[in-house]
């Protein structure tokens, strides 16, 4: 069969841009979408428009009250965007925001936007609630737990050389920086403490391996306004909780009957 020009299509329309509607018709039942990339929420945005993915991630992270994991972010796209692509876009987004007063960071609980520390002090001036401030004893206790965990109160007292009062540990537990992770199988079964993901998040860290040297951590905690009002009592001046106070009265006990 000899090849010949289709008589139904005028030769001058073969290269005519006006034939674009026919292309759209061909795409309607093919693999490629006819609409603009990102205009249809059901389209696989991982293959169509990664810029659209970036904007969705940006909106989700800016509006989220807590860090979001990569798996949570994948649910934004019904799982159609691979985790590696999510991470790649997050890195790009991090670079885009690096020169601004707000930055995108990866912490233990996931990804989040936060105000850079050098700008946070200005925002604190108009905050309705002042952040709590902690005594040196509380910060020293936190540092010991962070670097020697898991530890009991007795372990902390051995390092500090003074007694640790319950309010000191309670303050750290209420802040969400430490928690009880078990009990040591010794007489009295003392509680064992370790730091939490919240602790890492507040220090903008992803893991304990990123902890700075001890001296640097203590300086950072003491200098940070939202991390450092002292407890009503001074733990260093209190006797150990396990030492009983001798009775003041020497009167003999009264027995019933």
C-alpha positions, 0 to 999 in steps of 0.5 A, a space after each residue: 500500500 502506497 503512503 499518501 496524504 490524508 485527503 480529509 486534513 488540509 495540508 495547511 492545517 498539519 502544522 497549524 497551531 489551531 489543531 491544538 483542540 484535537 490534541 486535547 481530545 486525544 489526551 482526554 482518554 489517554 494517560 496525560 491529563 488535559 488540564 493544567 498541572 495542579 488544577 485537579 486535586 486528584 491528579 498525581 502531583 508527584 508527577 505533574 507539578 512539584 511546585 504545587 506539592 511544595 505550596 501544599 506542604 508549606 500551607 500545612 506546616 505553617 498552620 500546624 500547631 505541632 511538628 508533622 512527620 513525613 508520613 503525615 505529610 504524605 496523607 495530604 496527597 493520599 499517599 501518591 507522593 513518595 516519601 523521598 520526594 516529600 523529603 526533597 521538597 522539604 529541603 527545598 522549602 527549608 532553603 527558600 525560608 533560610 533568609 527569613 525571620 521564620 525557618 523550617 526545621 526538622 526536629 524529633 517529632 517531625 518538621 515545623 516552622 519556627 521563629 528564629 531565636 534572634 526574633 523571638 525576644 521581640 514577640 515575647 514583649 507582646 505575649 499575653 503569657 510570660 514563659 516560665 523561668 527555671 532555677 539553676 537547680 532545675 536546669 542542672 537536673 535537666 542536663 544530668 538527665 539529658 546526658 546520663 539517662 536513664 537515671 534515678 533521683 539518687 543518680 542525679 543527687 550523686 552527680 550534683 552532690 545535693 538533694 533533689 526535691 520533688 518540685 524540681 523533677 515535677 517542674 521538668 515533668 510538667 514542662 514535658 521535658 522528662 518522663 518516667 520510663 520505668 523503675 529500677 529493680 532495687 529496694 524501693 523501686 525508684 523511678 527512672 527518668 529520661 528526656 522526651 521528644 518534646 525536650 528535643 523539639 524545644 531545643 530544635 534537635 532531631 536526636 540525642 546525638 545532636 546534643 551539644 557539649 554539656 557546658 554549651 547546653 547549660 549556657 544555652 538553657 540559662 540564656 534562653 528566656 523561654 527555658 530558664 521563675 525559680 521554684 518557691 524552695 531551694 532544693 539544695 537546702 532541703 534534706 534528702 526526701 528519704 531521710 526521716 526527720 527526728 521527732 521533736 517530742 520525747 513523750 511516750 506514746 499513748 496506747 489505746 485500752 
